[in-house]
Amino acid sequence: MGILEVKGVNKRFGGLQALGDVNLSVEENTVHAIIGPNGAGKSTLLNCLVGKLIPDTGSVMFAGQSVLGRKPHEINQMGISRVFQTPEIFADLTVLENVMIPCFAKRDGSFRMHAIESVGSEKEILEMAEQMLADVNMLEKRDMHSGSLSRGDKRRLEMAMCLVQQPRLLLLDEPTAGMARADTNNTIDLLKEINQKRDITMCIIEHDMHVVFSLAQRITVLAQGTPLVEDTPDKIKGHPKVREAYLGEAA
Amino acid sequence: MPGLDRKDTRFFILIVAATLLMPFILQPFPEGSGMAQFNAGYPDLMQRFVIFGIFAMGFNILFGLTGYLSFGHAAFLGVGSYATVWMYKLLGFNVVPGLILAVICSAIFAVVIGYVSLRRSGIYFSILTLAFAEMSYRLAYSVLTPITNGETGLQVYSNDPQVLMGPGSPESTHFFGLEMASSYVMQIGGWAFTFNFGFYFAAAIFIAMFYLTMRIFRSPFGMMLRAVKSNQQRMNYTGLNSRPYTLAAFVISGSYAGLAGGLLAAMDPLAGAERMFWTESGAVVLMTILGGAGTLLGPVLGAGFIKYFENIFSKINDNVLHGWFAWMPDGLEDFMVAIIHPFVGKGWHLTLGLLFMAVVIFLPGGLVEGGQRVARIFRRRDKKAPEGSPEEQAAEQRNPGPAE
């Protein structure tokens, strides 16, 4: 029984069958990659996991509870964090504030009227946020306006915002899209470290085979909305069906 | 000050001093001099400065922090005024019950309007709030005549119950016996400085509200409101429910407006439907943007600016202009008067409009940004200060940076 269990999920957009009978099981403390050609339904599946979309049929269970029908903020409070394809950060706020907000969300829940307390007096939150920034090597940028960060730093900041909440499951939507090779390798190292040091289960959607094969312990190949195979990286590499659907044209 | 760091405390003390010294600051020209008409140190106008300062400050908590542009804030102003006048009619001329009821009524009203309007964002939110304010205005004007006294406006009549009025109670608005209208005029040389109790009463509330606003800006709650403006999607995926945050901001901001409306009625025991008219809602948007949305001081400055124009520029008529240019040859005098005429007197809106356009185009951060730029020029002369973008400067203004 995995921490995330997706069973028989279907999703139609008008005449298009975006997801057809998807079954997926993500084991705790593993890195699970979902790959597939463009339009295979990877992002739709992810959106079904975080409450942005509701599947037509099927069930999505996280740690024994259904996430269907819950709002994104409720799903986050259950312990699922998400990194977006293009970094979603609070661009008008400083780097430190960006990390403090998830800390508040973790401690105080989805709403708390703390209008009279001063941010400066929240020592434990400040410490937690600074520690996190130090962990991702961004402490010296704490007072920078986060909108003026480089793309790689924005990604790192977004990752820090998710990690500081100590989620049980981290969903990553193409975490290295548009990155230079050096940045990509840094991200891979960061993700590896996160998985090993923090025991965070990860589910990655990725195009870059280099990233997938350096990180994932299990891979699901999605094609036209249905899972083709699910196996270990070594087996996937040599799988004829996968080659045909995906690697054949990409490699 | 409790809850403020040293930089903020200094800033707050400056604000308190400036507010309390307004009768001096706004009266720079001696009586009877040609410039005396630019003096703004008379009670009625000073009261307006601080009252509309409160109104704009509250509006800024919603618009400046969360980015939700309400186009119906005058509705709360009107509700506050009506509530206060009703307390005069039922209880007596002490302003305290009226102000309390004004805040409660406008807050309840804001919960209702906010709950519905905040289901949408952007332009749709603005339209919804505008629609609510227009409905309120129409209702106050006609259907709700028993409560609002319609066109005539609500006022106190001699046959009203006023149950708390004793034989010795003042016949005008007062704060436990101290009448709002009482003034003391101090003559120094050619200058006359007016100290009015009504102004100081409103100023004390203004200072309290400024302090509260400062605390909200520096609080985790204030940070969440800025997060709403910055990226609501990220906020939701971070486990925060943005809806109650925006509703809380809306209600707080509506209560400020209600308090301002109550204070207007405290200075002058009248309430009319025109206080809810959409131009009044538009004015507070102008004040906030002109001064600098999202900054602490900006909306107050903007409110002062607009009220100054409304009251001072509008009084410059052709006679005054002829007086100014009397030293010129006749033809030239008439020519100058003809050129300036459209911009002053009844045309003061034109000057204000041009000014507003100039600010929006050249100083998107409002007058506060203008002030910061000037300050930076001076600072750079002292030392080669690292240059920051206007946004950074604005952000710095909003948050006490650990730097310095």
Chai-1 contact restraints between the chains, C-beta under 6 A:
chainA,res_idxA,chainB,res_idxB,connection_type,confidence,min_distance_angstrom,max_distance_angstrom,comment,restraint_id
A,P72,B,N236,contact,1.0,0.0,6.0,A-B,restraint_1
A,P72,B,Y237,contact,1.0,0.0,6.0,A-B,restraint_2
A,H73,B,N236,contact,1.0,0.0,6.0,A-B,restraint_3
A,H73,B,G239,contact,1.0,0.0,6.0,A-B,restraint_4
A,H73,B,L240,contact,1.0,0.0,6.0,A-B,restraint_5
A,H73,B,N241,contact,1.0,0.0,6.0,A-B,restraint_6
A,N76,B,Y237,contact,1.0,0.0,6.0,A-B,restraint_7
A,N76,B,G239,contact,1.0,0.0,6.0,A-B,restraint_8
A,Q77,B,G239,contact,1.0,0.0,6.0,A-B,restraint_9
A,R82,B,Y237,contact,1.0,0.0,6.0,A-B,restraint_10
A,E88,B,N231,contact,1.0,0.0,6.0,A-B,restraint_11
A,E88,B,Q233,contact,1.0,0.0,6.0,A-B,restraint_12
A,E88,B,R234,contact,1.0,0.0,6.0,A-B,restraint_13
A,F90,B,A227,contact,1.0,0.0,6.0,A-B,restraint_14
A,F90,B,S230,contact,1.0,0.0,6.0,A-B,restraint_15
A,F90,B,N231,contact,1.0,0.0,6.0,A-B,restraint_16
A,A91,B,S230,contact,1.0,0.0,6.0,A-B,restraint_17
A,D92,B,S230,contact,1.0,0.0,6.0,A-B,restraint_18
A,L93,B,S230,contact,1.0,0.0,6.0,A-B,restraint_19
A,I101,B,A227,contact,1.0,0.0,6.0,A-B,restraint_20
A,P102,B,T238,contact,1.0,0.0,6.0,A-B,restraint_21
A,F104,B,P220,contact,1.0,0.0,6.0,A-B,restraint_22
A,A105,B,T238,contact,1.0,0.0,6.0,A-B,restraint_23
A,A105,B,G239,contact,1.0,0.0,6.0,A-B,restraint_24
A,A105,B,L240,contact,1.0,0.0,6.0,A-B,restraint_25
A,S110,B,G239,contact,1.0,0.0,6.0,A-B,restraint_26
A,S110,B,L240,contact,1.0,0.0,6.0,A-B,restraint_27
A,S110,B,N241,contact,1.0,0.0,6.0,A-B,restraint_28
A,F111,B,N241,contact,1.0,0.0,6.0,A-B,restraint_29
A,F111,B,P244,contact,1.0,0.0,6.0,A-B,restraint_30
A,H114,B,S219,contact,1.0,0.0,6.0,A-B,restraint_31
A,H114,B,P220,contact,1.0,0.0,6.0,A-B,restraint_32
A,H114,B,F221,contact,1.0,0.0,6.0,A-B,restraint_33
A,A115,B,I216,contact,1.0,0.0,6.0,A-B,restraint_34
A,A115,B,S219,contact,1.0,0.0,6.0,A-B,restraint_35
A,A115,B,F221,contact,1.0,0.0,6.0,A-B,restraint_36
A,I116,B,R215,contact,1.0,0.0,6.0,A-B,restraint_37
A,E117,B,S219,contact,1.0,0.0,6.0,A-B,restraint_38
A,S118,B,G3,contact,1.0,0.0,6.0,A-B,restraint_39
A,S118,B,R218,contact,1.0,0.0,6.0,A-B,restraint_40
A,V119,B,R218,contact,1.0,0.0,6.0,A-B,restraint_41
A,V119,B,P220,contact,1.0,0.0,6.0,A-B,restraint_42
A,V119,B,M223,contact,1.0,0.0,6.0,A-B,restraint_43
A,D143,B,G401,contact,1.0,0.0,6.0,A-B,restraint_44
A,H145,B,E392,contact,1.0,0.0,6.0,A-B,restraint_45
A,H145,B,A395,contact,1.0,0.0,6.0,A-B,restraint_46
